[in-house]
Amino acid sequence: MSTGAAAGGPPAVTGAERWLARLSFVAAAGAIVALLAGGRDSLAGLAVTVFGLSLSLAGMWWFLSNRGLLRWLGAAVAVTALVAVVTFPISQGRVLEIVIAALLAVVAGTAARAATDRARPADTMPETSTPPPSRPHLIMNPRSGGGKVERFELDTRARALGAEVALLAGPEHVDVAELARAAARNGADLLGVAGGDGTQALVAGIAAARGLPFLVISAGTRNHFAMDLGLDREHPETGLDALNDGVELRIDLGNIGGRTFVNNVSFGAYADIVQSPAYRDDKRGTTLEMLPDILAGHRGPRLVVRVDDEVTIEAPQALLVSNNPYGTGDPAGLGRRTRLDTGLLGVVAVTVDSATRAAGLLSGRHSRGMSSMVAREVVVDSDAAEVPVGIDGEAVMLPTPVRCTIEPQALRVRVPRNRPGVPRRRPPVDLALLRRQALTLGHPATPRGQGVRPREPR
């Protein structure tokens, strides 16, 4: 006999979930009461807040989409509107009500998150224990990440653990792909890279083609791939722990025109920016300088995107196709991927053709100016013979049409058993689940996965 729901039914609600859910509803109601305690003054304050935040978003858009005087006028409007939102309650003598409402809102959100998270366990990628490699081969770029290889003595540490290390130290060009192929031919049973995401993707494709495990060492600048694997980006030397005490993950790889990508490929605005010669020296300044023309539709070829031959997106200003979808909550789609093994591409397209959509775009991914979906194939066509593409941050030109696909569980990645940043799924709070938790009556349920032993016969 078990206290869980019947097969196929919803799981039992524990006592902790029930009281956390009730606390969230009570705190939310208290926040509303605090805001409305002042009658008409409260409603006026709410109206000023909504209007001020909207005006601030519009000002931010003007700042991004214009140059010269209009750009700085937009910045002034955004800052002024935010100041007004903060100072209006003070001028009305309603600071205490606002503070109380804010604190209660925090309590409501925290309790709701805790209640629903307890009901939905963290979603992580399955791990497999495998023997340590006997002939690991690591390729290291001493120039990557501002010299992390030398600063953290990665080559010395790797050799001490029995790895063969190839340093890309010379000024001459080195064919990294051929270096990895030669290592595989010579008997390497693991390939690894200490370098940027572009180099990681190149060697990962070769490891996948030969069925070899792949080791990631976060010695690049951004290390997005390492972040999504849960690796410690501040201490890249800890990635070497996988050589002795590691586990394997099976993950997907993206493919664009026969070339592997581990993070994403970008078209339109972002790719156009990456193509600029000034981008590497001044990323922020170059982006701000080029955004007005890009968002106004004055730059770059016209794109037509077909998603799984079911959805067509006409003339997006920007398109991001990722190896597995990014989490929600980041307007650029460049946050974090909790899973790399779903067998799906993430697709984020930005189409801004009005001031309303422009302002909404800055408020988050759930706007009419942004489409977000998943797919198994994305085909990008254009009126140009070739288009600029950013592949894991590297700028290239590719002939059209460009085809992006996913290779499910193509790569074996060896990672340390203990990783500080293992991604955890944090889905949005499910209000239906929260309501069910709050309204459930009865005795606290037995923790999930445990049953109740039947009574012994007397």
DRENDO-1510 file (C-alpha; in Angstrom, 1 decimal, always signed):
<recs>
REC; n; res; u; v; w
REC; 1; MET; +0.0; +0.0; +0.0 .
REC; 2; SER; +1.3; +3.4; -0.9 .
REC; 3; THR; +0.2; +6.9; -0.2 .
REC; 4; GLY; +1.0; +8.1; -3.7 .
REC; 5; ALA; -1.7; +8.8; -6.2 .
REC; 6; ALA; -3.0; +6.0; -8.4 .
REC; 7; ALA; -1.1; +5.1; -11.5 .
REC; 8; GLY; -1.3; +8.0; -14.0 .
REC; 9; GLY; -2.6; +10.4; -11.4 .
REC; 10; PRO; -0.9; +13.4; -9.9 .
REC; 11; PRO; +1.7; +12.8; -7.2 .
REC; 12; ALA; +0.8; +13.2; -3.6 .
REC; 13; VAL; +1.2; +16.6; -2.0 .
REC; 14; THR; +3.6; +16.7; +1.0 .
REC; 15; GLY; +2.9; +18.8; +4.1 .
REC; 16; ALA; +5.8; +21.2; +3.3 .
REC; 17; GLU; +4.5; +21.8; -0.2 .
REC; 18; ARG; +1.0; +22.5; +1.1 .
REC; 19; TRP; +2.0; +25.1; +3.7 .
REC; 20; LEU; +4.5; +26.8; +1.3 .
REC; 21; ALA; +1.8; +27.1; -1.3 .
REC; 22; ARG; -0.6; +28.6; +1.2 .
REC; 23; LEU; +2.0; +31.0; +2.4 .
REC; 24; SER; +2.6; +32.2; -1.1 .
REC; 25; PHE; -1.1; +33.0; -1.7 .
REC; 26; VAL; -1.5; +34.7; +1.7 .
REC; 27; ALA; +1.6; +36.8; +1.1 .
REC; 28; ALA; +0.5; +37.8; -2.4 .
REC; 29; ALA; -2.9; +38.8; -1.0 .
REC; 30; GLY; -1.2; +40.9; +1.7 .
REC; 31; ALA; +0.9; +42.6; -0.9 .
REC; 32; ILE; -2.2; +43.6; -2.9 .
REC; 33; VAL; -3.9; +44.9; +0.3 .
REC; 34; ALA; -0.8; +47.0; +1.1 .
REC; 35; LEU; -0.8; +48.5; -2.3 .
REC; 36; LEU; -4.5; +49.4; -2.3 .
REC; 37; ALA; -4.5; +50.6; +1.3 .
REC; 38; GLY; -4.3; +54.2; +0.2 .
REC; 39; GLY; -7.4; +54.1; -2.0 .
REC; 40; ARG; -7.2; +56.5; -5.0 .
REC; 41; ASP; -3.6; +57.4; -4.1 .
REC; 42; SER; -2.6; +53.7; -4.4 .
REC; 43; LEU; -4.2; +53.4; -7.8 .
REC; 44; ALA; -2.5; +56.6; -9.0 .
REC; 45; GLY; +0.8; +55.2; -7.7 .
REC; 46; LEU; +0.2; +52.0; -9.6 .
REC; 47; ALA; -0.6; +53.9; -12.8 .
REC; 48; VAL; +2.6; +56.0; -12.5 .
REC; 49; THR; +4.7; +52.9; -11.9 .
REC; 50; VAL; +3.3; +51.1; -15.0 .
REC; 51; PHE; +3.6; +54.3; -17.2 .
REC; 52; GLY; +7.1; +55.0; -15.9 .
REC; 53; LEU; +8.4; +51.5; -16.6 .
REC; 54; SER; +6.9; +51.6; -20.1 .
REC; 55; LEU; +8.5; +55.0; -20.8 .
REC; 56; SER; +11.9; +53.6; -19.5 .
REC; 57; LEU; +11.7; +50.7; -21.9 .
REC; 58; ALA; +11.0; +53.0; -24.8 .
REC; 59; GLY; +13.9; +55.2; -23.8 .
REC; 60; MET; +16.2; +52.2; -23.7 .
REC; 61; TRP; +15.0; +51.3; -27.2 .
REC; 62; TRP; +15.7; +54.8; -28.5 .
REC; 63; PHE; +19.2; +54.5; -27.0 .
REC; 64; LEU; +19.9; +51.3; -28.8 .
REC; 65; SER; +18.3; +52.2; -32.2 .
REC; 66; ASN; +19.7; +55.7; -32.7 .
REC; 67; ARG; +22.9; +57.7; -32.8 .
REC; 68; GLY; +24.0; +61.1; -31.6 .
REC; 69; LEU; +21.6; +63.3; -29.8 .
REC; 70; LEU; +18.6; +60.9; -30.1 .
REC; 71; ARG; +20.6; +58.2; -28.5 .
REC; 72; TRP; +21.5; +60.2; -25.4 .
REC; 73; LEU; +17.9; +61.7; -25.3 .
REC; 74; GLY; +16.7; +58.1; -25.1 .
REC; 75; ALA; +19.1; +57.4; -22.2 .
REC; 76; ALA; +17.9; +60.5; -20.4 .
REC; 77; VAL; +14.2; +59.5; -20.8 .
REC; 78; ALA; +15.0; +56.0; -19.5 .
REC; 79; VAL; +16.8; +57.2; -16.4 .
REC; 80; THR; +14.3; +60.0; -15.7 .
REC; 81; ALA; +11.4; +57.6; -15.9 .
REC; 82; LEU; +13.1; +55.2; -13.5 .
REC; 83; VAL; +13.8; +58.0; -11.0 .
REC; 84; ALA; +10.1; +59.0; -11.2 .
REC; 85; VAL; +9.0; +55.5; -10.5 .
REC; 86; VAL; +11.2; +55.4; -7.3 .
REC; 87; THR; +10.5; +58.9; -6.1 .
REC; 88; PHE; +6.7; +59.2; -6.7 .
REC; 89; PRO; +5.7; +56.9; -3.7 .
REC; 90; ILE; +8.1; +58.9; -1.5 .
REC; 91; SER; +6.5; +62.2; -2.5 .
REC; 92; GLN; +3.1; +60.7; -1.6 .
REC; 93; GLY; +4.2; +59.5; +1.8 .
REC; 94; ARG; +3.6; +55.9; +0.9 .
REC; 95; VAL; +7.1; +54.5; +1.5 .
REC; 96; LEU; +6.0; +52.1; +4.2 .
REC; 97; GLU; +3.2; +50.6; +2.1 .
REC; 98; ILE; +5.5; +50.1; -0.8 .
REC; 99; VAL; +8.2; +48.5; +1.3 .
REC; 100; ILE; +5.7; +46.2; +3.0 .
REC; 101; ALA; +4.2; +45.2; -0.4 .
REC; 102; ALA; +7.6; +44.5; -1.9 .
REC; 103; LEU; +8.6; +42.3; +1.0 .
REC; 104; LEU; +5.4; +40.4; +0.9 .
REC; 105; ALA; +5.8; +39.9; -2.9 .
REC; 106; VAL; +9.3; +38.5; -2.3 .
REC; 107; VAL; +7.9; +36.1; +0.3 .
REC; 108; ALA; +5.1; +35.1; -2.1 .
REC; 109; GLY; +7.5; +34.4; -5.0 .
REC; 110; THR; +10.0; +32.6; -2.8 .
REC; 111; ALA; +7.4; +30.3; -1.2 .
REC; 112; ALA; +5.7; +29.6; -4.6 .
REC; 113; ARG; +9.1; +28.6; -6.1 .
REC; 114; ALA; +10.0; +26.4; -3.2 .
REC; 115; ALA; +6.6; +24.6; -3.2 .
REC; 116; THR; +6.6; +23.8; -7.0 .
REC; 117; ASP; +10.3; +23.0; -7.1 .
REC; 118; ARG; +9.7; +20.3; -4.4 .
REC; 119; ALA; +7.1; +18.7; -6.6 .
REC; 120; ARG; +9.3; +18.8; -9.7 .
REC; 121; PRO; +12.8; +17.3; -9.1 .
REC; 122; ALA; +15.8; +18.9; -10.7 .
REC; 123; ASP; +16.3; +17.8; -14.3 .
REC; 124; THR; +19.9; +16.7; -15.0 .
REC; 125; MET; +21.7; +14.7; -17.7 .
REC; 126; PRO; +22.3; +11.0; -17.0 .
REC; 127; GLU; +25.9; +10.1; -16.0 .
REC; 128; THR; +27.7; +6.9; -16.8 .
REC; 129; SER; +30.8; +5.6; -14.9 .
REC; 130; THR; +33.6; +4.6; -17.2 .
REC; 131; PRO; +37.2; +3.6; -16.7 .
REC; 132; PRO; +39.8; +6.4; -16.9 .
REC; 133; PRO; +41.5; +6.9; -20.3 .
REC; 134; SER; +45.0; +5.3; -20.7 .
REC; 135; ARG; +46.2; +7.5; -23.6 .
REC; 136; PRO; +44.5; +10.9; -23.3 .
REC; 137; HIS; +45.6; +13.6; -25.8 .
REC; 138; LEU; +44.9; +17.3; -25.0 .
REC; 139; ILE; +45.2; +20.3; -27.4 .
REC; 140; MET; +45.9; +23.5; -25.6 .
REC; 141; ASN; +46.0; +27.1; -26.9 .
REC; 142; PRO; +48.2; +29.2; -24.6 .
REC; 143; ARG; +46.7; +32.5; -26.0 .
REC; 144; SER; +43.1; +31.6; -25.3 .
REC; 145; GLY; +41.4; +33.3; -22.4 .
REC; 146; GLY; +44.2; +35.7; -21.8 .
REC; 147; GLY; +46.8; +33.0; -21.1 .
REC; 148; LYS; +44.9; +30.7; -18.8 .
REC; 149; VAL; +47.0; +27.7; -19.9 .
REC; 150; GLU; +50.2; +29.2; -18.5 .
REC; 151; ARG; +48.5; +31.0; -15.5 .
REC; 152; PHE; +46.9; +27.8; -14.2 .
REC; 153; GLU; +49.8; +25.5; -15.4 .
REC; 154; LEU; +47.3; +23.4; -17.3 .
REC; 155; ASP; +50.0; +21.7; -19.5 .
REC; 156; THR; +52.2; +20.7; -16.6 .
REC; 157; ARG; +49.2; +19.4; -14.6 .
REC; 158; ALA; +47.9; +17.4; -17.5 .
REC; 159; ARG; +51.3; +15.8; -18.2 .
REC; 160; ALA; +51.6; +14.8; -14.5 .
REC; 161; LEU; +48.3; +13.0; -14.9 .
REC; 162; GLY; +49.7; +11.0; -17.9 .
REC; 163; ALA; +48.2; +13.0; -20.8 .
REC; 164; GLU; +50.0; +13.9; -24.0 .
REC; 165; VAL; +49.8; +17.7; -24.6 .
REC; 166; ALA; +50.0; +19.5; -27.9 .
REC; 167; LEU; +50.6; +23.3; -27.4 .
REC; 168; LEU; +49.5; +25.7; -30.1 .
REC; 169; ALA; +52.4; +28.0; -29.2 .
REC; 170; GLY; +54.0; +28.9; -32.6 .
REC; 171; PRO; +53.1; +32.0; -34.6 .
REC; 172; GLU; +52.4; +29.8; -37.7 .
REC; 173; HIS; +48.9; +28.5; -38.4 .
REC; 174; VAL; +48.2; +25.0; -37.0 .
REC; 175; ASP; +45.6; +22.7; -38.5 .
REC; 176; VAL; +43.9; +21.8; -35.2 .
REC; 177; ALA; +41.5; +19.3; -36.9 .
REC; 178; GLU; +44.4; +17.4; -38.5 .
REC; 179; LEU; +46.2; +17.5; -35.1 .
REC; 180; ALA; +43.2; +15.8; -33.5 .
REC; 181; ARG; +42.9; +13.2; -36.3 .
REC; 182; ALA; +46.6; +12.3; -36.1 .
REC; 183; ALA; +46.2; +11.8; -32.3 .
REC; 184; ALA; +43.3; +9.4; -32.9 .
REC; 185; ARG; +45.3; +7.5; -35.5 .
REC; 186; ASN; +48.2; +7.2; -33.1 .
REC; 187; GLY; +46.0; +5.5; -30.4 .
REC; 188; ALA; +44.6; +8.3; -28.3 .
REC; 189; ASP; +41.6; +7.0; -26.4 .
REC; 190; LEU; +40.4; +10.6; -25.4 .
REC; 191; LEU; +40.6; +13.9; -27.1 .
REC; 192; GLY; +40.4; +17.2; -25.1 .
REC; 193; VAL; +40.8; +20.9; -25.6 .
REC; 194; ALA; +41.8; +23.8; -23.5 .
REC; 195; GLY; +40.7; +26.7; -25.6 .
REC; 196; GLY; +37.7; +28.7; -26.9 .
REC; 197; ASP; +34.3; +27.3; -27.8 .
REC; 198; GLY; +35.2; +27.4; -31.6 .
REC; 199; THR; +38.2; +25.1; -31.1 .
REC; 200; GLN; +36.1; +22.9; -28.7 .
REC; 201; ALA; +33.5; +22.4; -31.4 .
REC; 202; LEU; +36.1; +21.5; -34.0 .
REC; 203; VAL; +37.7; +18.7; -32.0 .
REC; 204; ALA; +34.4; +17.6; -30.5 .
REC; 205; GLY; +33.2; +16.8; -34.1 .
REC; 206; ILE; +36.3; +14.6; -34.7 .
REC; 207; ALA; +35.9; +12.8; -31.3 .
REC; 208; ALA; +32.3; +12.1; -32.1 .
REC; 209; ALA; +33.1; +10.7; -35.6 .
REC; 210; ARG; +35.6; +8.3; -34.0 .
REC; 211; GLY; +33.5; +7.4; -31.0 .
REC; 212; LEU; +36.1; +8.8; -28.6 .
REC; 213; PRO; +35.3; +10.6; -25.3 .
REC; 214; PHE; +35.9; +14.3; -25.3 .
REC; 215; LEU; +37.3; +16.4; -22.4 .
REC; 216; VAL; +36.4; +20.1; -22.0 .
REC; 217; ILE; +38.8; +22.4; -20.1 .
REC; 218; SER; +37.4; +25.9; -19.6 .
REC; 219; ALA; +40.5; +27.9; -20.8 .
REC; 220; GLY; +38.6; +30.2; -23.2 .
REC; 221; THR; +37.1; +33.6; -22.7 .
REC; 222; ARG; +33.4; +32.9; -22.4 .
REC; 223; ASN; +33.3; +29.1; -21.9 .
REC; 224; HIS; +29.6; +28.8; -22.5 .
REC; 225; PHE; +29.9; +25.1; -23.4 .
REC; 226; ALA; +31.8; +24.5; -20.1 .
REC; 227; MET; +29.2; +26.4; -18.1 .
REC; 228; ASP; +26.3; +24.2; -19.5 .
REC; 229; LEU; +28.3; +21.1; -18.6 .
REC; 230; GLY; +28.5; +22.4; -15.0 .
REC; 231; LEU; +32.3; +22.9; -15.0 .
REC; 232; ASP; +34.1; +25.5; -12.8 .
REC; 233; ARG; +35.0; +28.3; -15.2 .
REC; 234; GLU; +37.0; +30.2; -12.6 .
REC; 235; HIS; +39.3; +27.2; -11.9 .
REC; 236; PRO; +39.9; +25.5; -15.3 .
REC; 237; GLU; +42.4; +23.1; -13.7 .
REC; 238; THR; +39.6; +21.3; -12.0 .
REC; 239; GLY; +38.5; +20.0; -15.4 .
REC; 240; LEU; +41.5; +17.8; -15.4 .
REC; 241; ASP; +40.0; +15.8; -12.5 .
REC; 242; ALA; +38.0; +14.0; -15.1 .
REC; 243; LEU; +41.1; +12.1; -16.2 .
REC; 244; ASN; +41.2; +10.1; -13.0 .
REC; 245; ASP; +37.7; +10.6; -11.4 .
REC; 246; GLY; +35.2; +11.2; -14.1 .
REC; 247; VAL; +31.9; +10.2; -15.6 .
REC; 248; GLU; +30.6; +10.4; -19.1 .
REC; 249; LEU; +27.6; +12.3; -20.5 .
REC; 250; ARG; +26.0; +11.6; -23.9 .
REC; 251; ILE; +25.2; +14.9; -25.5 .
REC; 252; ASP; +23.9; +16.2; -28.8 .
REC; 253; LEU; +25.9; +18.2; -31.4 .
REC; 254; GLY; +24.6; +20.8; -33.8 .
REC; 255; ASN; +25.6; +20.7; -37.5 .
REC; 256; ILE; +25.6; +23.5; -40.0 .
REC; 257; GLY; +26.6; +22.7; -43.5 .
REC; 258; GLY; +28.7; +19.8; -42.3 .
REC; 259; ARG; +30.4; +21.8; -39.6 .
REC; 260; THR; +29.9; +21.0; -35.9 .
REC; 261; PHE; +28.8; +23.5; -33.3 .
REC; 262; VAL; +28.4; +23.0; -29.6 .
REC; 263; ASN; +26.6; +26.2; -28.6 .
REC; 264; ASN; +24.9; +28.1; -31.3 .
REC; 265; VAL; +24.9; +29.7; -34.8 .
REC; 266; SER; +23.6; +33.2; -35.4 .
REC; 267; PHE; +22.4; +35.0; -38.5 .
REC; 268; GLY; +21.4; +38.6; -39.1 .
REC; 269; ALA; +22.1; +41.2; -36.4 .
REC; 270; TYR; +24.4; +39.2; -34.2 .
REC; 271; ALA; +26.3; +37.6; -37.1 .
REC; 272; ASP; +26.6; +41.0; -38.8 .
REC; 273; ILE; +28.2; +42.5; -35.6 .
REC; 274; VAL; +30.6; +39.6; -35.2 .
REC; 275; GLN; +31.7; +40.1; -38.8 .
REC; 276; SER; +32.9; +43.6; -38.0 .
REC; 277; PRO; +36.8; +43.9; -37.8 .
REC; 278; ALA; +36.4; +46.1; -34.7 .
REC; 279; TYR; +34.3; +43.6; -32.8 .
REC; 280; ARG; +37.1; +41.7; -31.1 .
REC; 281; ASP; +38.7; +44.9; -29.8 .
REC; 282; ASP; +35.6; +46.7; -28.7 .
REC; 283; LYS; +32.6; +44.4; -28.5 .
REC; 284; ARG; +30.3; +46.8; -26.7 .
REC; 285; GLY; +31.2; +49.9; -28.7 .
REC; 286; THR; +30.9; +48.0; -32.0 .
REC; 287; THR; +27.5; +46.6; -31.1 .
REC; 288; LEU; +26.1; +50.0; -30.1 .
REC; 289; GLU; +27.4; +51.6; -33.3 .
REC; 290; MET; +25.9; +49.0; -35.6 .
REC; 291; LEU; +22.6; +48.3; -33.8 .
REC; 292; PRO; +20.6; +51.3; -35.2 .
REC; 293; ASP; +21.1; +50.3; -38.8 .
REC; 294; ILE; +20.6; +46.6; -38.1 .
REC; 295; LEU; +17.4; +47.1; -36.2 .
REC; 296; ALA; +16.1; +49.5; -38.8 .
REC; 297; GLY; +16.6; +46.8; -41.4 .
REC; 298; HIS; +19.2; +48.8; -43.4 .
REC; 299; ARG; +22.0; +46.2; -43.1 .
REC; 300; GLY; +22.5; +42.6; -44.3 .
REC; 301; PRO; +20.7; +40.3; -46.7 .
REC; 302; ARG; +17.0; +39.5; -46.3 .
REC; 303; LEU; +16.5; +36.1; -44.6 .
REC; 304; VAL; +13.8; +33.6; -44.9 .
REC; 305; VAL; +13.7; +30.8; -42.3 .
REC; 306; ARG; +12.0; +27.5; -42.5 .
REC; 307; VAL; +11.6; +25.5; -39.3 .
REC; 308; ASP; +10.9; +21.8; -39.8 .
REC; 309; ASP; +9.1; +22.7; -43.1 .
REC; 310; GLU; +6.2; +23.7; -40.9 .
REC; 311; VAL; +6.9; +27.3; -39.9 .
REC; 312; THR; +8.2; +30.1; -42.1 .
REC; 313; ILE; +9.7; +33.3; -40.6 .
REC; 314; GLU; +10.0; +36.1; -43.1 .
REC; 315; ALA; +12.8; +38.7; -42.8 .
REC; 316; PRO; +13.9; +38.4; -39.2 .
REC; 317; GLN; +16.6; +40.9; -38.1 .
REC; 318; ALA; +18.3; +38.3; -36.0 .
REC; 319; LEU; +18.2; +34.5; -35.7 .
REC; 320; LEU; +19.8; +32.2; -33.2 .
REC; 321; VAL; +19.8; +28.4; -33.7 .
REC; 322; SER; +21.3; +26.6; -30.7 .
REC; 323; ASN; +22.4; +23.0; -29.8 .
REC; 324; ASN; +19.4; +22.4; -27.5 .
REC; 325; PRO; +17.2; +25.3; -26.4 .
REC; 326; TYR; +18.3; +27.9; -23.9 .
REC; 327; GLY; +16.3; +28.5; -20.7 .
REC; 328; THR; +13.6; +31.2; -20.7 .
REC; 329; GLY; +14.1; +34.5; -19.1 .
REC; 330; ASP; +17.0; +35.8; -21.3 .
REC; 331; PRO; +15.7; +38.0; -24.1 .
REC; 332; ALA; +18.8; +37.3; -26.2 .
REC; 333; GLY; +18.4; +33.5; -25.8 .
REC; 334; LEU; +22.0; +33.3; -24.5 .
REC; 335; GLY; +21.4; +32.3; -21.0 .
REC; 336; ARG; +21.9; +28.6; -20.0 .
REC; 337; ARG; +21.0; +25.2; -21.3 .
REC; 338; THR; +20.0; +22.8; -18.5 .
REC; 339; ARG; +20.0; +19.9; -21.0 .
REC; 340; LEU; +22.3; +19.1; -23.9 .
REC; 341; ASP; +20.6; +15.8; -24.8 .
REC; 342; THR; +17.0; +16.6; -25.8 .
REC; 343; GLY; +17.7; +15.9; -29.5 .
REC; 344; LEU; +16.2; +19.4; -30.4 .
REC; 345; LEU; +17.5; +22.7; -31.7 .
REC; 346; GLY; +16.5; +25.9; -30.0 .
REC; 347; VAL; +15.3; +28.6; -32.4 .
REC; 348; VAL; +15.0; +32.3; -31.4 .
REC; 349; ALA; +14.0; +34.8; -34.1 .
REC; 350; VAL; +13.7; +38.6; -33.7 .
REC; 351; THR; +11.4; +40.5; -36.0 .
REC; 352; VAL; +11.0; +44.2; -35.0 .
REC; 353; ASP; +8.8; +46.2; -37.3 .
REC; 354; SER; +7.2; +48.7; -34.9 .
REC; 355; ALA; +8.0; +50.8; -31.9 .
REC; 356; THR; +5.6; +48.7; -29.8 .
REC; 357; ARG; +7.4; +45.5; -30.7 .
REC; 358; ALA; +10.8; +47.2; -30.1 .
REC; 359; ALA; +9.8; +48.2; -26.6 .
REC; 360; GLY; +8.3; +44.8; -25.9 .
REC; 361; LEU; +11.5; +43.1; -27.0 .
REC; 362; LEU; +13.5; +44.7; -24.3 .
REC; 363; SER; +11.1; +43.4; -21.6 .
REC; 364; GLY; +11.9; +39.7; -22.3 .
REC; 365; ARG; +11.5; +36.7; -24.6 .
REC; 366; HIS; +7.6; +36.7; -24.3 .
REC; 367; SER; +7.0; +39.5; -26.8 .
REC; 368; ARG; +5.5; +39.7; -30.2 .
REC; 369; GLY; +8.8; +40.7; -31.6 .
REC; 370; MET; +10.4; +37.4; -30.7 .
REC; 371; SER; +9.6; +33.9; -31.7 .
REC; 372; SER; +11.0; +31.0; -29.7 .
REC; 373; MET; +10.5; +27.3; -30.6 .
REC; 374; VAL; +12.3; +24.0; -30.9 .
REC; 375; ALA; +13.1; +22.0; -34.1 .
REC; 376; ARG; +15.0; +19.2; -35.6 .
REC; 377; GLU; +16.0; +21.1; -38.8 .
REC; 378; VAL; +16.2; +24.8; -39.7 .
REC; 379; VAL; +16.9; +26.0; -43.2 .
REC; 380; VAL; +18.0; +29.7; -43.7 .
REC; 381; ASP; +17.6; +31.1; -47.3 .
REC; 382; SER; +18.3; +34.5; -48.6 .
REC; 383; ASP; +18.3; +36.8; -51.6 .
REC; 384; ALA; +22.2; +36.8; -51.3 .
REC; 385; ALA; +24.4; +34.0; -52.5 .
REC; 386; GLU; +26.1; +33.8; -49.1 .
REC; 387; VAL; +25.4; +35.2; -45.7 .
REC; 388; PRO; +27.4; +36.0; -42.6 .
REC; 389; VAL; +27.1; +33.5; -39.8 .
REC; 390; GLY; +28.5; +33.4; -36.3 .
REC; 391; ILE; +29.4; +29.8; -35.4 .
REC; 392; ASP; +30.1; +29.5; -31.7 .
REC; 393; GLY; +31.3; +33.1; -31.9 .
REC; 394; GLU; +33.5; +32.7; -35.0 .
REC; 395; ALA; +32.6; +34.8; -38.0 .
REC; 396; VAL; +32.3; +32.9; -41.4 .
REC; 397; MET; +30.5; +33.3; -44.7 .
REC; 398; LEU; +28.3; +30.4; -45.9 .
REC; 399; PRO; +26.5; +29.8; -49.2 .
REC; 400; THR; +22.7; +29.8; -49.1 .
REC; 401; PRO; +20.6; +28.0; -48.3 .
REC; 402; VAL; +22.1; +27.1; -45.0 .
REC; 403; ARG; +20.9; +23.9; -43.3 .
REC; 404; CYS; +21.1; +23.4; -39.5 .
REC; 405; THR; +20.4; +20.0; -37.9 .
REC; 406; ILE; +20.9; +18.2; -34.6 .
REC; 407; GLU; +22.9; +14.9; -34.1 .
REC; 408; PRO; +21.3; +13.3; -31.0 .
REC; 409; GLN; +23.7; +12.0; -28.4 .
REC; 410; ALA; +26.6; +12.1; -30.9 .
REC; 411; LEU; +29.3; +13.0; -28.4 .
REC; 412; ARG; +30.6; +11.3; -25.3 .
REC; 413; VAL; +31.9; +14.0; -22.9 .
REC; 414; ARG; +34.0; +13.1; -19.9 .
REC; 415; VAL; +33.6; +15.4; -17.0 .
REC; 416; PRO; +34.7; +15.5; -13.3 .
REC; 417; ARG; +32.4; +13.5; -11.0 .
REC; 418; ASN; +32.0; +16.6; -8.8 .
REC; 419; ARG; +31.1; +19.7; -10.7 .
REC; 420; PRO; +30.0; +22.9; -8.9 .
REC; 421; GLY; +27.7; +24.2; -11.6 .
REC; 422; VAL; +25.6; +21.3; -12.7 .
REC; 423; PRO; +22.6; +22.9; -14.4 .
REC; 424; ARG; +19.3; +22.5; -12.6 .
REC; 425; ARG; +16.0; +23.0; -14.4 .
REC; 426; ARG; +14.0; +25.9; -13.0 .
REC; 427; PRO; +10.8; +26.0; -14.9 .
REC; 428; PRO; +8.3; +28.8; -14.4 .
REC; 429; VAL; +6.0; +28.5; -11.4 .
REC; 430; ASP; +3.0; +26.4; -12.3 .
REC; 431; LEU; +0.0; +28.2; -10.9 .
REC; 432; ALA; -2.3; +25.2; -11.4 .
REC; 433; LEU; +0.1; +23.0; -9.4 .
REC; 434; LEU; +0.5; +25.7; -6.7 .
REC; 435; ARG; -3.3; +26.0; -6.4 .
REC; 436; ARG; -3.7; +22.2; -6.1 .
REC; 437; GLN; -0.9; +22.2; -3.4 .
REC; 438; ALA; -2.6; +24.9; -1.4 .
REC; 439; LEU; -6.1; +23.4; -1.5 .
REC; 440; THR; -5.1; +19.8; -0.7 .
REC; 441; LEU; -6.4; +18.7; +2.7 .
REC; 442; GLY; -5.5; +15.7; +4.9 .
REC; 443; HIS; -2.4; +14.4; +6.6 .
REC; 444; PRO; +1.0; +15.1; +5.2 .
REC; 445; ALA; +1.9; +12.6; +2.5 .
REC; 446; THR; +4.8; +10.2; +2.7 .
REC; 447; PRO; +7.8; +11.5; +0.9 .
REC; 448; ARG; +7.9; +10.6; -2.8 .
REC; 449; GLY; +9.4; +7.2; -3.5 .
REC; 450; GLN; +8.6; +5.8; -0.1 .
REC; 451; GLY; +5.6; +3.5; +0.7 .
REC; 452; VAL; +3.8; +2.8; +3.9 .
REC; 453; ARG; +4.3; -0.7; +5.3 .
REC; 454; PRO; +1.1; -2.6; +5.8 .
REC; 455; ARG; +0.0; -3.3; +9.3 .
REC; 456; GLU; +1.1; -6.7; +10.7 .
REC; 457; PRO; -1.9; -9.0; +11.4 .
REC; 458; ARG; -2.7; -9.3; +15.1 .
</recs>
